[in-house]
Amino acid sequence: MLGRAFINENPGMDPAPTVETIKRTTKIYPYTQGGFGTSIATLLEGQVRSDPLAEIPETVFVEASGKAFNTIPPNDIGFYELLNELVQEQPVGSTGIELMGELAAIGIAKDGKFAPVARLRRILDEAVAVGNAASRTLGMGASPTEGFRYYDDESAWWNMLFAGGFEFTNPPPNVTADGIKPFPNKGARQLHSRTSMFYTATCITPAMCMRLTGVGSQYLIANVDSDGAPFDGAKTYRVRLPKDIPAARFWSLNLYDNQTRSLLQTEQIYPRAGSQEYPSPAAEAEADGSTVVYISPTRPDDVAPGNWIQTDPERGWFVILRLYSPLQPFFDKTWRPGEIEPAS
């Protein structure tokens, strides 16, 4: 489960009130049938038994700010060993029987011992390497798969979700003056879209892929510059965002590490430029209302701190333009970000 809270409506961009609300209202404890969260209708229908209410313990919050931890799955036999740990930890029925059957076919089963012989270990090692390479190709998007490009073949900006929506089946419906206009049902899971999403990111929600203005968030990804070359952490780039960036709440341009898909780690607290003052200075607009952001290892002369994102000369990166409470010009594409151009 993942949650996100906004703080840009708090006076002075102070995160403390939001943190206090989360700690005061969040309760996490084991579910019991018939307990809190069970609808009265299911009880009356006799579909579930009414167990005694659970003892609700005090929720313990772990402060993770400033902590380093690895969220990348292994790319060798350790991947399957991790899967086995998860299967052993979770109760029977928590994962679909189809997937559990696939795992059982290679020796991963509840209350069983995963001990593949040497030949199977070699096969699984190779399978992980091939699967990781295929997933990285879809997820890193240097040549976005058909249906991923948001504008045209001349633009590097793309988004994998519009091919199949948040459930990776059909594109999100159009929202028109005449009502909701769904696309024809393809009747198939868009696996290329799902693989791209979950190799690059961690979770999905309808709020990330719907064509409603002023609701949720929208993202555009770029992995190559205007010449089609992957981004080099040792070089300097610039991108111009035309005036009236279509985000009612705020916008943010964030850099991510190609290997970890996490925020790029540099001397900056957060590798981002955006419209809000927190957690770094807001970007300043040009006289014509556009915003120019520089991306480089060191800040160029005469560039305001809020208009610069630092890179690591030793690492490649990709960028995501994040629009919170997106507006109609994003959806009808009358507003379009510039391409990221080499500046040196």
C-alpha positions in Angstrom: 0.0 0.0 0.0 1.3 3.5 -0.9 -0.1 6.8 0.1 0.8 10.4 -0.8 -0.1 13.6 1.1 0.2 17.1 -0.2 1.7 19.8 2.0 1.5 22.8 -0.5 -1.6 24.1 1.2 0.0 24.3 4.6 1.3 27.7 5.7 4.9 28.0 4.9 5.0 24.6 3.3 5.4 23.0 6.7 5.1 19.2 6.6 4.4 18.9 10.3 0.6 19.2 10.2 0.4 16.6 7.5 2.7 14.2 9.4 0.6 14.7 12.5 -2.6 13.9 10.7 -1.1 10.7 9.2 0.2 9.5 12.5 -3.1 10.3 14.3 -5.4 8.6 11.9 -3.5 5.7 10.4 -4.3 2.3 12.0 -2.7 -0.9 10.7 -3.6 -4.3 12.2 -4.7 -7.8 11.1 -8.1 -8.1 9.6 -10.7 -10.4 11.2 -13.9 -11.5 9.4 -16.9 -9.6 10.7 -14.6 -7.0 12.2 -14.1 -3.4 11.3 -14.3 -3.0 7.5 -16.8 -5.8 6.9 -20.1 -4.7 5.3 -23.2 -5.4 7.2 -24.8 -6.9 4.1 -22.2 -9.7 3.9 -22.9 -10.5 7.5 -26.7 -10.7 7.0 -26.2 -12.9 3.9 -24.1 -15.3 6.0 -21.1 -15.0 3.7 -18.7 -14.5 6.5 -18.6 -15.4 10.1 -18.6 -12.8 12.8 -15.3 -13.2 14.6 -14.5 -11.2 17.8 -13.2 -7.7 17.1 -9.4 -7.6 16.8 -7.3 -5.9 19.4 -6.0 -2.8 17.7 -2.4 -2.2 18.8 -0.7 1.1 18.7 0.7 1.7 15.2 4.5 2.1 15.2 5.9 4.6 12.7 9.4 4.1 11.4 11.1 7.3 10.2 12.8 6.4 6.9 14.0 9.9 5.9 17.7 9.9 5.3 17.8 6.1 5.4 19.5 4.1 2.6 17.8 0.9 1.5 17.7 -1.2 -1.6 14.4 -1.8 -3.3 15.7 -3.5 -6.5 15.0 -7.2 -6.9 18.0 -9.5 -7.5 18.9 -10.2 -11.1 20.1 -13.7 -10.5 18.9 -16.9 -8.7 18.3 -14.7 -5.7 15.2 -13.4 -7.4 13.6 -16.8 -7.1 14.9 -17.2 -3.6 13.2 -13.9 -2.7 9.9 -15.2 -4.3 10.2 -18.3 -2.2 10.5 -16.2 1.0 7.4 -14.3 0.0 5.4 -17.5 -0.6 6.4 -18.9 2.8 5.6 -15.7 4.6 2.1 -15.2 3.1 -1.0 -17.3 3.9 -2.4 -19.8 1.4 -4.8 -18.0 -1.0 -3.2 -14.6 -0.8 -1.9 -15.0 -4.4 -3.8 -16.3 -7.4 -3.8 -20.0 -8.0 -2.6 -19.5 -11.6 0.6 -17.7 -10.5 1.1 -20.1 -7.6 0.9 -23.0 -10.1 3.7 -21.4 -12.2 5.9 -21.1 -9.1 5.1 -24.6 -7.9 6.3 -25.9 -11.3 9.8 -24.7 -10.5 9.8 -25.9 -6.9 8.4 -22.9 -5.0 5.4 -23.9 -2.9 3.9 -23.1 0.5 5.6 -25.2 3.3 8.0 -26.7 0.7 11.7 -26.4 0.3 13.1 -24.5 -2.7 16.3 -26.4 -3.6 16.8 -26.4 -7.3 19.5 -28.7 -8.7 22.5 -27.3 -10.5 20.9 -27.5 -14.0 17.7 -25.8 -12.9 19.7 -23.1 -11.2 21.5 -22.3 -14.4 18.2 -22.2 -16.3 16.7 -19.8 -13.7 19.8 -17.6 -13.7 19.5 -17.2 -17.4 15.7 -16.6 -17.2 16.2 -13.7 -14.8 18.8 -12.1 -17.0 16.6 -12.4 -20.1 13.5 -11.2 -18.2 15.4 -8.3 -16.8 16.8 -7.2 -20.2 13.4 -7.4 -21.8 11.7 -5.5 -19.0 14.5 -2.8 -19.0 14.0 -2.4 -22.8 10.3 -1.7 -22.2 10.8 0.3 -19.0 13.6 2.6 -20.0 11.9 3.7 -23.2 14.8 4.8 -25.4 12.7 3.6 -28.3 9.2 3.6 -26.8 6.9 0.7 -27.8 4.0 1.5 -30.1 1.3 3.3 -28.2 3.7 4.8 -25.6 4.7 8.0 -27.3 2.6 10.9 -26.1 3.0 13.3 -29.0 4.7 12.0 -32.2 7.9 10.2 -33.4 9.8 13.5 -33.2 9.3 13.8 -29.4 11.1 11.8 -26.7 8.2 12.3 -24.2 6.2 9.2 -23.5 3.9 7.4 -21.1 3.2 3.7 -21.0 -0.2 3.9 -19.3 -2.3 5.4 -22.1 -2.0 2.1 -24.0 -4.0 0.2 -21.5 -5.1 2.4 -18.6 -4.3 1.6 -14.9 -5.6 -2.0 -15.3 -3.5 -2.5 -18.5 -6.5 -3.5 -20.6 -8.0 -0.6 -22.5 -6.9 3.0 -22.9 -8.6 5.4 -20.3 -11.8 6.7 -21.8 -12.0 10.2 -23.3 -14.0 12.8 -21.3 -16.0 15.0 -23.6 -18.8 17.6 -23.3 -21.1 14.8 -24.4 -20.0 12.4 -21.6 -17.6 9.6 -21.2 -16.4 8.0 -24.4 -14.7 4.6 -23.7 -12.5 2.9 -26.3 -13.4 -0.5 -27.8 -12.6 -3.3 -25.4 -9.4 -5.1 -26.6 -10.2 -8.1 -24.4 -6.5 -8.7 -23.6 -4.0 -7.6 -20.9 -1.5 -5.1 -22.4 1.5 -6.9 -21.0 4.0 -4.5 -22.6 2.4 -1.6 -20.8 2.3 -3.5 -17.4 5.9 -4.6 -17.7 7.1 -1.1 -18.6 5.2 0.4 -15.6 6.3 -2.0 -12.9 9.9 -2.1 -14.1 10.1 1.7 -13.9 7.8 2.3 -10.9 6.3 0.6 -7.9 2.5 1.0 -7.9 -0.5 2.0 -9.9 -3.7 3.9 -9.2 -6.5 5.2 -11.4 -5.4 8.7 -10.4 -2.3 8.2 -12.6 -4.1 7.5 -15.8 -7.5 9.2 -16.4 -8.4 12.1 -18.6 -10.1 14.2 -15.9 -8.9 17.8 -15.4 -8.0 18.9 -11.9 -7.9 15.4 -10.5 -5.0 13.1 -9.8 -1.6 13.4 -11.5 -0.1 12.8 -15.0 3.5 12.0 -15.9 5.6 12.3 -19.0 8.9 10.4 -19.2 12.0 11.1 -21.4 15.1 8.9 -21.6 16.9 10.5 -24.6 17.8 14.0 -25.6 16.6 15.9 -28.8 19.3 14.0 -30.8 18.1 10.6 -29.6 21.1 10.0 -27.4 20.8 8.7 -23.8 21.3 11.3 -21.1 24.9 11.6 -19.9 25.5 12.6 -16.3 28.6 14.5 -17.2 26.9 16.8 -19.8 24.8 19.9 -19.6 21.2 19.9 -20.9 18.4 22.4 -20.9 14.6 22.1 -21.4 12.0 24.8 -21.9 8.5 24.4 -20.5 6.1 26.8 -22.3 4.1 29.2 -20.2 0.9 28.1 -18.4 2.2 24.7 -17.4 -1.1 22.7 -17.1 -1.0 21.8 -13.4 -3.6 23.3 -11.0 -1.8 22.1 -7.9 1.9 22.1 -8.9 4.4 20.7 -11.3 7.8 19.0 -10.8 10.6 17.8 -13.1 12.5 14.9 -11.4 15.6 13.0 -12.3 15.9 9.3 -11.7 18.8 6.8 -11.8 18.7 4.4 -14.7 19.9 1.5 -12.6 17.8 1.8 -9.5 14.8 3.8 -11.0 15.0 5.8 -7.7 15.6 9.5 -7.5 19.1 10.4 -8.6 21.4 10.8 -5.6 23.5 14.0 -5.7 24.5 16.8 -3.3 21.0 18.3 -3.9 18.5 17.0 -1.3 16.0 16.3 -4.2 17.0 16.2 -7.9 14.0 18.3 -9.0 12.8 21.6 -10.2 9.2 22.7 -9.8 6.6 25.3 -9.1 6.5 25.0 -5.3 9.1 26.3 -2.8 9.4 23.0 -0.9 11.7 21.0 -0.8 13.9 23.3 -2.9 13.5 26.8 -4.3 10.8 27.2 -6.9 11.8 27.6 -10.5 11.7 31.2 -11.9 9.9 31.9 -15.1 11.3 33.9 -18.1 9.8 37.2 -19.2 7.6 35.4 -21.7 6.2 33.1 -19.0 8.1 30.0 -20.0 10.4 28.1 -17.6 13.9 27.0 -18.6 15.5 24.3 -16.5 19.2 23.3 -16.7 20.4 19.8 -15.9 24.1 19.4 -15.3 26.8 18.3 -12.7 27.4 22.0 -11.7 25.1 25.0 -11.8 25.8 27.2 -14.9 26.5 30.8 -14.3 23.4 33.1 -14.1 21.1 30.2 -13.6 18.8 30.5 -10.5 19.1 27.6 -8.0 15.5 26.6 -8.6 16.1 26.3 -12.3 18.9 23.8 -12.0 18.9 20.0 -11.3 22.2 18.4 -10.4 23.5 15.2 -12.1 26.2 12.7 -11.2 28.9 12.6 -13.9 29.3 8.9 -13.3 25.7 7.9 -13.9 23.1 8.1 -16.5 19.5 9.3 -15.8 16.0 9.7 -17.0 13.5 12.4 -16.3 9.8 12.5 -15.4 7.6 15.6 -15.7 4.9 15.4 -13.0 1.7 17.4 -13.3 -0.5 17.4 -10.2 -4.2 18.2 -10.9 -3.5 18.4 -14.7 -5.5 20.8 -16.9 -7.1 20.4 -20.3 -4.1 21.7 -22.4 -2.2 18.6 -21.3 -4.9 16.2 -22.5 -5.7 18.0 -25.8 -1.9 18.5 -26.3 -2.2 22.2 -27.0 0.5 22.5 -24.4 3.7 20.5 -25.0 7.0 20.5 -23.2 10.1 21.3 -25.2 12.6 18.5 -25.9 15.7 18.2 -23.6 18.6 19.6 -25.6 22.3 19.3 -25.1 23.7 22.6 -24.0 27.4 21.7 -24.0 
